[in-house]
Amino acid sequence: MKNYIFITGGAGYIGSFTAKILNEYGYNTIVYDDLSNGHKNAIPKHSIFIKGDIGDYKKLNHIFTKYKIKVIIHFAGKIIAEESVKNPAEYFKNNVVKGINLLNSAVKSKIKYFIYSSSAGIYGISKKSPIKENFPKKPVNPYGTTKLIFEQILESYKNSYGLNYISLRYF
């Protein structure tokens, strides 16, 4: 049975390029996207595409049973800081609640590696530059808060379930 890398939000800009590069290096990828912000034509031809929402626990469990997933790369998330101020409930639902659903499916399926697309927004507005990883985390909007909360959840899942993770923080 082949090993796969499961990429949520893989039809978006960063996700589709990640899938493309991984395919070029010989990795098997599954792109999982609801196409709310992504584009089907951005998905590399060598990736398996499955349309779906990370909130669909049953569908995720089915996929994780059908395919041998070694790594999840999680790009699916709402990302517009200004919008998060106007509609924080949607950001907490998508970036935290549905993210927990994805984590629970991963743990159930014994997936041990998770790469998270976080944000420099967890630091808020820093008076120093460049920002270092150990700087205080003080998000200034719901978007940054959801990213920080999810990083904290990942640490708990690592400690309790042995889920190895890394957070990528974009500047």
C-alpha positions in Angstrom: 0.0 0.0 0.0 1.3 3.4 -0.9 2.0 6.1 1.6 0.3 9.5 1.1 0.7 13.1 2.3 -2.8 14.5 2.9 -3.0 18.3 2.1 -6.0 20.2 3.4 -6.6 23.4 1.5 -4.5 21.9 -1.3 -6.4 23.8 -4.1 -5.2 27.1 -2.6 -2.1 29.0 -3.6 0.4 27.6 -1.0 -1.3 24.2 -0.8 -1.3 23.6 -4.6 2.4 24.6 -4.9 3.3 22.3 -2.0 1.5 19.4 -3.6 3.2 20.2 -6.9 6.7 20.2 -5.4 6.0 17.0 -3.3 4.8 15.3 -6.5 8.0 16.4 -8.3 10.0 14.7 -5.5 8.1 11.5 -5.9 5.6 11.8 -3.0 2.0 10.7 -3.3 -0.4 13.5 -2.4 -4.1 13.7 -1.7 -5.5 17.2 -2.0 -8.5 17.8 0.2 -10.4 21.0 -0.3 -13.9 22.4 -0.3 -13.1 24.8 -3.1 -14.5 27.7 -1.2 -11.3 29.6 -1.8 -9.2 27.2 -3.8 -9.4 26.4 -7.5 -9.7 22.9 -8.9 -7.4 23.8 -11.9 -4.6 24.6 -9.4 -4.4 21.0 -8.2 -1.5 19.1 -9.7 -2.4 16.4 -12.1 -0.5 13.8 -10.1 -2.4 14.5 -6.9 -5.6 12.7 -5.9 -8.3 15.3 -5.4 -11.1 14.8 -2.9 -13.6 17.6 -2.4 -14.6 17.9 1.3 -14.7 19.9 4.4 -12.4 19.3 7.4 -15.5 19.4 9.6 -16.7 16.1 8.0 -15.4 13.6 10.5 -17.0 10.6 8.9 -15.5 11.5 5.5 -12.1 12.0 6.9 -12.2 8.7 8.8 -13.2 7.0 5.5 -10.3 8.6 3.6 -7.8 7.8 6.4 -9.0 4.1 6.4 -8.8 3.8 2.6 -5.4 5.5 2.2 -2.2 5.1 4.2 -1.7 8.7 5.4 1.8 9.4 6.8 1.6 13.1 7.1 -1.1 15.8 7.2 -0.2 19.3 6.0 -3.0 21.6 7.1 -3.5 24.7 5.0 -7.3 24.9 5.1 -8.4 27.8 7.1 -9.8 31.3 7.0 -7.1 33.8 6.7 -8.4 37.4 6.3 -7.6 39.3 9.5 -10.1 42.1 8.9 -12.9 39.7 8.1 -12.2 37.9 11.4 -13.0 41.0 13.3 -16.4 41.3 11.6 -17.2 37.6 11.9 -15.2 36.0 14.7 -17.6 33.0 15.1 -16.8 31.8 11.6 -13.1 32.0 12.2 -13.3 30.1 15.5 -15.6 27.5 13.9 -13.4 26.9 10.9 -9.9 27.4 12.3 -10.4 25.8 15.7 -13.5 23.6 15.9 -13.1 22.0 12.5 -9.3 21.8 13.1 -9.9 19.7 16.2 -12.1 17.5 14.1 -9.2 16.9 11.7 -6.9 16.2 14.7 -9.3 13.7 16.2 -9.5 11.8 12.9 -5.7 11.8 12.7 -5.3 10.4 16.2 -8.0 7.8 15.5 -6.1 6.7 12.4 -2.8 6.7 14.2 -1.3 9.4 11.9 1.8 10.7 13.7 2.9 13.7 11.7 1.2 17.0 11.3 2.4 20.2 9.6 0.3 23.3 10.4 0.1 26.5 8.4 0.0 29.0 11.2 0.8 32.8 11.0 3.0 35.5 12.3 -0.4 37.0 13.4 0.1 35.1 16.7 2.7 37.7 17.7 0.4 40.7 17.2 2.2 44.0 16.6 5.9 43.8 17.7 8.1 46.7 18.4 11.2 44.7 17.4 12.2 43.4 14.1 12.9 40.7 13.1 10.5 38.9 15.2 12.0 35.8 16.9 10.1 32.6 17.7 10.3 33.2 21.4 8.8 36.7 21.4 5.5 37.1 23.3 2.4 35.9 21.5 -0.3 38.6 21.7 -2.6 38.4 18.7 -4.6 41.6 17.9 -7.5 40.0 16.0 -9.6 36.8 16.0 -7.6 35.4 13.1 -4.3 35.5 15.0 -6.1 34.2 18.1 -7.4 31.2 16.3 -4.0 30.4 15.0 -2.4 30.6 18.5 -5.2 28.5 20.0 -4.7 25.8 17.4 -0.9 25.8 18.1 -1.7 25.3 21.8 -4.1 22.5 20.9 -1.4 20.8 18.8 1.0 20.9 21.8 -1.7 19.2 23.9 -2.2 16.5 21.2 1.6 16.0 21.1 1.8 15.5 24.8 -1.3 13.3 25.1 -1.4 11.4 21.8 2.2 11.5 20.5 1.2 13.6 17.5 4.4 15.2 16.1 3.9 18.6 14.7 5.5 21.7 13.4 3.9 25.1 12.9 4.9 27.3 9.9 4.5 31.0 10.7 4.4 33.3 7.7 5.6 36.9 7.8 
